[in-house]
Amino acid sequence: MSEPVLPATPSARVRRRWARYLVNERAEATVYRNLAGRRAGEEREILLALAAAEGRHEQHWLDLLGGEPRSLPRSSTGTRLLGWMAERFGSIFVLALAQNAEGRSPYDDDPYATPAMRADEKIHAEVVRGLAARGRRRLSGTFRAAVFGANDGLVSNLALVMGIGATGVGAQFVLFSGIAGLLAGALSMGAGEFVSVRSQRELLAATEPNNDADAVLPDLDLDANELALVYRARGLSEEEAGARARHVVEVAQAAERGTPYRLPTEATDAHETIGGAWGAALSSFLFFASGAIIPVLPWIFGMAETPAVLLALALVGIALLGTGATVGLLSGGPPLRRAVRQLAIGFGAAAVTYALGLLFGVGSA
């Protein structure tokens, strides 16, 4: 499709748009340079290359404007937020926000942006997506467990105290119910995580290769041996398995007798990735409890009835917005949408139990 014919003299409105593009490109380049300052090696080089690409786009708008304008608008709110976070944190959350920003390029519909610039923006989005994915993979399982465990505690215990409180029982009974729900849920989470991690480690131990056959490798026939079957069982093709088996036997036979020789295995850090069963159990217990204690705080400090309910809803609402936004950032989704969704889920569960409490309350007996 041919490019549209553009007017020789652009309007003031068009020039203001160019100026806005200019300041946004500069701000985005600064974000990438700030992030690069907190990285090393390949990631630093990638971020600096992104900053250089934004500099090319900046020059394009400068050329159209005929040089540096006397006055420039402020960069967009989202870009300023990215810059503020990059200067202070330089974390995965900045890259996740940058991923969303790069995916909303204004150049797709702007006739003054070159096809190369439009293509650059699409590629930038994928580059930032890849960098953000690296950061997400580096996030420890403990951090993810913290977010999801605390969220479970928030929702389940809010629903519990709302339901119990709606029945009309005394404040002491609501407090006891909340503490009991905290302990029951945290113990259940801890026990479940212990069993899950221990089972995974046992499963790995049962499926990983051992070194029982290492000592007999030199005695195998070079051309007729079953070592190839080992590699075929591990997923290699018949040709690849045969070639590897022959190589291993040749190396083993060339070694001196009595020299220890290990059958090659693919390196794995699965046990380290899964972690320890006791550590996982303790962290799950604490993370769930940290969320579950929040709905109970008003009753712990002596409040009761409607004021306690309203304060509990406010405290949990703030916490749910925070965990929802965090999950949104970690998953690359819009943080505000995920935060509101999390709030709706939590309050929806509380509304159901509150309605049941009113229906079966002590006043209806």
N, C-alpha and C positions, 0 to 999 in steps of 0.2 A: 504494500500500500504506500503511495507517495506521501511525502510530508506536505502539510498544508502550507499555502502561501501566506507568509507573515507580513504585517505592515512594516514599512521602512522606518517609521517613527513610532515606537511603542508608547502606549499611554502611561500616565503617571501611576495608574493602578498596577499595570504590568511591571513597571520598574520597582514598585514597592514589593511586589511578589519576588522579584529577583533578589532584592536586598534581604528579604526574609530567608530565602534559600541560602544566601551567602553566609549569614550569621549562623544558621543551623549547621551548615557544613563545617564552619570553623569550630563550633561547639562540639560537634561529633568527633572531629579530629582530635580535639583536646581530650575528650573522654577516652579515646583509644590510646593516646599517648600516656595518660595517667594510669590506665590499666597496664600498659606495657612496662611502666616503671615498677610495677609490683610483680612482674613475671620475669622469667629467665628462659634462655634457650629458644626453642622453636616457637612457643606461644608468644614470646616477646617480639620475635621477628614478624609473626603474622599480624599482631596488633599494630606494629609500626607500619606495615605495608597497608593496612586498612586506613591508617591516618594519612598516609601519602596519597591514597586514592581519593579520600575526601578533599585533600588539598587540590587535586586536579579539578574536581567538581567546583571547588571554591573559585579557582582561576577562571573557569568558564563563565561564571556569573559576573566576576570582576570585569572580564573582557566585554560582556554585553552592556554592563553599566558604564563602561568607558573609564574605569578606574575606581578608586576608593570613594564612596559617597561621603558627603559632608556629615550626614547623620544616618545611623543605622537603627533598625528596630531591635527589640530584645529577641533572643532566641525563644523557641517554643518552651512551654512549661515542662513538657516531658524531657526535652534535651537538657534543660537546666537541672532537672532532678537527677538525670543520669550523671551530669558533671559533678554535682554535689556529692553523690554517692561514690563515684569513682575516686574523687580526691580523698575520701575518708575511709572507704571500705575496700574497694577494688575486689569485690567478691563475685561469686557465682550469680548473686542476685542482680548485679549490674549487667552482666552479660545476658541474663534472662530478659531483663527489660530492654536491652539493646536489641535482642533478637526480635522482640515484638515491634520495636520502632523501625527496624530495617525492613520488616515485612509490610510496612504501610508507606511505601514510597509515593510521594506526590508527583514524581516525574512521569508516571505512566500516562497521565492525561495532559501533560504540559507540552505544548508544541515547541517551546524554546529549549527543552532538554534534548540532548542528542540521543540517538539509539544506543550509543556506547554507554552513556550515563545510566540509561534505564537498565541495560544489561548489568552494569556494575552493581546497581542497587540490589538486583535479584541475587547476584553472586555473594554480595556482602551478607545478605540475610542467611545464606547457607553457611558461610564461613563462621559467622557469629553463632549459628546454631551448633556447628561442630565444636567450637570452643566451649559453649555452654554445656554441651553434652559431656565434654571431658570433665568439666567441673562437677557436673551431677554425678558422674561415675566416681569421682574422688570423694564425694560426700560419704562420710562413714554411715554404716547401717545404724549406728547409735543415734545419729542426728535425725535420720528419718523416723526411727522408732520413737524419738522424743516428741516429734510433731504429731504423729498419728496416735501414740499412746496418750498424750495429754488431751488430744481432741476426744478420744473415746471416754476419758474420765470426765471431761466437761459435759458431754451430751448425756451420758448415762446417769450421772449423779444429779444433774439439773432436772432431768425427767423424774428421777426418784423423789427428790425433795419437793418438787412442784406437786406431784401426785399425792404424797403424804400430807403436805401442807394444806391441800385443798379439801381434805377430809374434815378439817376443823379440829384436829388434835392439838395438844399443847406444843409450845416451842421446844420443850425438852425432848419430846418424842420425835419431832422433826430432826433435831440435832442428832439424836441417837441413830435414827434411820440413815441420815447422811453419812455419819462416821462408819456405820456398819456397811453401807453401800461402797464407801471408799475402800475399806479393808477387803471386802469380798471381791470387788472388781480387781483391785491391785493384786491380790493373791492369785486370783484366777488367771490374770494376764501373765504374772510371773511364772506360775506353774505351766501354763500353756507354752510360753516361750522356752522354758527349760526343756520340756518334752520335745518340742519342735527342733531345737538346735541339737540336742543330744541325738535324736533320731537321724537328722541329716548327717551328722558326723559319723555315726555308726554305719549309715548307708554308704558314705564315701569310703570308709575303711574296708567295707566288704567288696567294693567294686574296683578299688585301686590295685594295680599290679604289684606283686611282691618280687623278691629276689631269690626265690627258691630254686630257680633253674639256672642261676648265674654260673654255678660251679661246673656245670656239665656243658657249657657252650663250646669249649675247645674240642669236645669229643663228638660233636655233631658232624655228620657227613656234609661236605660242602655243597653237594649237588642235590642230595635227597634228605631233607630234614623237615620237621614239622614246625620250625620256628616261623616260617611264612604264615602258618595258620594262626599264630598268635597275633600277627599284625593284621591279618584279614579279620579276625574277631574284633579288633580294635577299630575297624572301619576302613582300612586301606583296600585298594583294588588288588586283584590277584597279581598283576604285574608289579605294582609298587611294593606289595608285601614280599614277593620273591626277591626283588632287588635288594630291599633292606635286609632281609634275612641272610642273604649271601654275604653282604658287606659285614654284618655283625659277626658272622662265623669266621670270616677271614681275619678280622681284627682280633678276635678272641684267640684264634690259633696262632697268630703272629706274636702274641704276648707270651712272656715267659710263664712256664708252668708254676703254679702257686701264686701268681700275681692276681690279686682280686680284680674281677671284671664284672661290672654291673650291666645288666640288660638295659639299653636305653629306654627311657620313658619320657613322655611329654611332661614338661614342668607344669605344676599346678599349684595355685595358692588358694584352693577352694576352702581348706580348713581355716586359713586366716580370714578369708572373706566372710565365712559364716560366723566366726568368733567362738567364744567359749559359752557353754551352756549356763554356767552360774552367773557370768557377767551379763548375759542377755536377760536372764530371769530377774536379776536385781535391777537392771536399767528399766525393764518393762514395768516392774512394780513401782519404781520411783516416778516414772513418767506418767503412768496412769494416776497415781496418787496426787501428783502436782496439779493435774487438771481437775481431779475430783474434789479437791479441797476447796476450790474457788466457790462453787455454789453453796457451800456450807458456811462460809465465812460470816455472813450476817447473823446466823444463829449462834455461832461461836462467840461473837461479841455481844450477845444478849439481846439482839433484835428479835422481833416476832411479827407474825401476821403480815399485813400488806406491805409495810416498809421493808421487811426482810425479803419478801418475794420480789419487790421492785429492784432492790439493790442487787439481789442474786442475779436477776435477769440482766441488769446493766453490766455487772462484772463479767458474767459469762459471755454476753454479747460482744464485749470488747475482745475477750480472749478468742472467741470463735472467729471474729473478723481477722485477728492476727494469724491464727493457724491456717485459715482458709487462704489468705493472701500468700502465706509462705508456701503452701502446697501448690498454689497457682504458679508461683515463681519457679519452684523446683521442677514442675512439669512443663514449663514453657507456655502456660496459658495466661490469660488476662488475670492479674491478681485481684482486681476489684470484683470481677464477676465470680471468681472462686470464693472470695471472702463473703459476698452476699449469699451465695449458694450455701456455704457452710453455716451461716447464721440462720438461714431459712430452715435447714435440716435440723439444727439444734433446737430452735424455738418450736418447730413443728412437733418434734418428739415431746417437748415439755408441754405443749398445748394438749396433746392427746392424753398424757397421764394426768394433767390438771383436770381435764374434763371428766376422766374416770374417777378422780378423787372427789369431785363435786357430786357425781352421780351416786357413789357409794359412801359418801361421807357420814360422819357420826350423826349429823342432824337428820338424815333420812331413815335412821334405824327406828 
